[in-house]
Amino acid sequence: MEFFIGATSAICAGFFTNPLEVVKTRFQLQGELQKRGNYKVHYRSFIHAFYIIGKTEGLVSLQKGLVPALGHQVLLNGVRLGGYQLAEDRHLNLRPDGQISMWRTMVIGAIMGIAGSISGSPLLLAKIRLQSQAAASIAVGHQHKLEGLMSALREAFKQGGVVGLWRGCGASMPRLAVGSASQLTTFYLAKEYLAQNQYYRIKEGLLNTFLASMLGGIVVAIFMGPLDVISTRLYNQGVDKAGKGLLYSSYFDCVRKMWLSEGFSGFYKGIVPCYVRIGPHTVLCFVFWDTFKKLHEQYFVNAKSERPDLKV
């Protein structure tokens, strides 16, 4: 049930935020390994990117990669949030005095983020490659010329066998370890502070969850943004006949080449669409997550306690 609640929450959020993900991916690939001013800028701003993609490829293109995106959310957040909920139910995230432990929450969040990244990596690969695929006039990054989810998975398998389906996973693990740890820790500490501080108490409920998740979205965008750019590029890069990356040989090779060619700002490419995507996604995901958990507790857990013979 914990897996189902986490997965369902993420699906509900993912459907609404996928167009933001498409824009973010295009920004992160624009001007790849080129100094500013040496490449054509197809997407000048967040709003302009929406306009130019819709005008050139049609509004439907803003939902590119939706199927693998939702499937990725099922595996990633089903494992990540479901695993965290299991730890939370056993009070593994609490200090001896019953308060939220920052370090325990960070460790649990990081572990669950890594587990979720491994489980969902093939679908993340398909999602990124489909979302980066664009009309020739506004294309950025390597173009894989795919027809859909199965086409993306077949291409990855053909290029590297079963291991090829997890190409880029090494970049996804640190991204989600940092992202999950910062997101969950900020969310829970903010919830606790809002409910218990002496100045303006906001009790557990929708407003508390909304404000805490907004703060969590800001923090995760700042800490995960650079790792997200690295991950996108490693997942999207083309490979040669031997299955080796055309641009990057490893995670640290990607970091080195980005630093030398694009500088510090290159790691924060697409940070505005990154936050505009992660912020609402975090809010929606956690609001749905808290709501579904409370509904489960209200209608199933309480019902079972009142009727021990009831199977739920």
C-alpha positions, 0 to 999 in steps of 0.5 A: 500500500505504501508503494501504491500511495507514493506512486499514485501521488507522483502520477497525479503530479507528473501529469500536470508538470510534464510540459515543464519537464520538456522545457527544462530538458531543452534548456539543459541541452541548449549550447551543450559544451559550447561557450555562450555566444557560440551557439544559436539560442532557440529558447530565449526564456521559459515563456518563449520556449513554451511558445516556440515549441507549441508553434513549431511542433504543436501543443501536443509536443509539450507532453512528449515523453508522458508515458515513460515520465509517468512510468518513471514516477511510479517506479521512482516515487513508489519506491522512494516515498513508499520506502520513506513511509515504511521508515516513518511508520517505524519512527526511524526518522525521529530522535529519542525525544520524538522530534524529526531528526534532520540527519536520519531524514537525510540518510533515509531520503538519500537511500530511498532516492538511490533505490528509486533512481535505480528502479526507474532508470530505463524509463528516465532514459526513454523520457529524456530522449523523447523529450529532447527530440525536436523539429530540426529548426529548434533541435538541441542535443543529440537527436535519437529519432525515436517513435515512442517508449518501446522504440527508445528502450529497443535502441538502448538495448541494441546499443548496450544490451541489458546494461544499456537500459541503465545507461546514465544511472550513475548520474541519476543516483547522486542527483536523486540522493541529493534531491530526495534528501534535501526535499524530504528533510526540508519538507518534514522540518518545515512541517514540524516548525510550522506546526510547533513554533511559538509565533504563528502555528499552522497545524497539520493540514493542507496549508501546512503541507502546501507551505512546507512543500513549496520550501522543499521545492526551492531547496531541491532546485538549488541543490539538485539543479547542477546534478540534473543537468549532468544527468540529462546530458549523460542520458541523452548523449549518443553512442558509437558502434562500440556503445561508448558515449560520443561526448562523455566517457564518464560522470566526471568527464562530463563535469570537467568538459562542462566546466571548461567549456561552459563554466559555472553557469553551465551547471545551472542551465535551465534553473528557472524551468527546473524550479518551475517544474520541481516546485509545482511537482513537489507541492502537488506530489506532497499534497497528494501524498499527505491526502492519500495517506490520511485517506488510507489511515481514515478508511482502512487502518481505522476500519481495521482497528475497529473490525479486526476481522476485516481484510484490507 
